[in-house]
Amino acid sequence: MAERILVEPDVDFIKQLGELGGETLKKCYQCATCSVACPISPDKRPFPRKEMIAASWGLKDRIIKNGDIWLCHNCGDCTTQCPRGANPGDVLAAARAYAIADYGTPKSLGMAINDPKKMPIFAALPAVVFLVLGIVLKLFGVHWLNFSPELNAHGEIAHAQFFSTWLVDLVFIPLSIWVVVIFGLGLKRFIADIHENALSEGKTQKQKIEPVEFIKSIGIAIPKILKHKQFSECGENNERATPHMMVLFSFIGLFIVTGIFFIVLYGFGAHGPYSQLNPVKILANVSGIALIIGTILLMRQRAAKTDQVSTYKDWYLLWMILGVAATGMLAELTRLADAAFLTYLIYFIHLMFVFNLIAFLPFSKLAHLVYRTVAMAYNEYSGRESKAA
């Protein structure tokens, strides 16, 4: 007698996918054109057809625990060639957005952050944190926030005369630890889930994850990410590769700059401002300019791609990155122009953008940088190969 399997569709999950940009899901009639069209889908258990089936039936676990939704780069080839306009790329993008919220802890915070009605609250939060903390410290004689900042020892405008670096780091270091902890909790579940899914769908023969081998797989995946290999293989949206690389390498450059200045400041007690000819300063300026240009290009491409769904999460991230980059560069330019009031005002706004970008990273679209990297590493570890391999 054949085995009977009771399928219990999660209707609310289907509805939420639609709200996140996958409203075309029900147009799919399972022709498998999408899996054939995708240039980076593996030969063994290819996507996105099986994901479209699971999503149509509301099988949330089959979607959220599926590492394949992260292998998709939403290049648009499947969407363009879909004969029914089901837009598989948008459905998988919606699934990734749902997964980010699902793996973020607490989930209620993730839902609130991605609610546009609550954006003013979160935008104002860092201002309250900095001002309250600065004022409280001032009451105890610690002057890390000065509303009437003086020039530094060389008679120059310095951001640290307004907001002490100690005050900035008192906020951002615990904030960074919070982000690492949230990602750590999410990744522990994520890796276990995608391995369970891979075993159940026959995508791997490895019964358990060997930490050393998995770390080696991360080492294989990272160069592919840095080269944007998958982007270049896409047909419809491969022009995204260049601005996407500009944004990625800009973040890497600015991370290196921040690390160096942190070590120099607390290790050697050297304070800025630094010469514009300083190699680290040059890297910071080049990265900042590239970040602005890359983000604007991505915004233009997204606005021009009218057949691709753009959600609040997409635009929130792009505007947040542009805000960080633009205010950072403007704070430097106004300082060089000796415009003290504008310098301190723009620097304050810059800190607000940076706070929002870091604090809510595990719940925003930028979290895909972490989850996609791990999913690509697991794909390497599992032994699957793409059609282009």
Sequence and secondary structure as in RCSB ss.txt:
>XXXX:A:sequence
MAERILVEPDVDFIKQLGELGGETLKKCYQCATCSVACPISPDKRPFPRKEMIAASWGLKDRIIKNGDIWLCHNC
GDCTTQCPRGANPGDVLAAARAYAIADYGTPKSLGMAINDPKKMPIFAALPAVVFLVLGIVLKLFGVHWLNFSPE
LNAHGEIAHAQFFSTWLVDLVFIPLSIWVVVIFGLGLKRFIADIHENALSEGKTQKQKIEPVEFIKSIGIAIPKI
LKHKQFSECGENNERATPHMMVLFSFIGLFIVTGIFFIVLYGFGAHGPYSQLNPVKILANVSGIALIIGTILLMR
QRAAKTDQVSTYKDWYLLWMILGVAATGMLAELTRLADAAFLTYLIYFIHLMFVFNLIAFLPFSKLAHLVYRTVA
MAYNEYSGRESKAA
>XXXX:A:secstr
          HHHHHHHIIIIITTGGG     HHHHH TT BSSS TTHHHHHHHHTT HHHHHT THHHH    
SHHHHH TT   HHHHHHHHHHHHHHHHSSSHHHHHHHT GGGHHHHHHHHHHHHHHHHHHHHHTT   B SS  
  TTS   HHHHB HHHHHHHHHHHHHHHHHHHHHHHHHHHHHHHHHHHHTTS   SS  HHHHHHHHHHHHHHH
HHTHHHHH SSSGGGHHHHHHHHHHHHHHHHHHHHHHHHHHHH   S   TTSHHHHHHHHHHHHHHHHHHHHHH
HHHH TTS   HHHHHHHHHHHHHHHHHHHHHHHHHTT HHHHHHHHHHHHHHHHHHHHTGGGSGGGHHHHHHHH
HHHHHHHT  BTT 
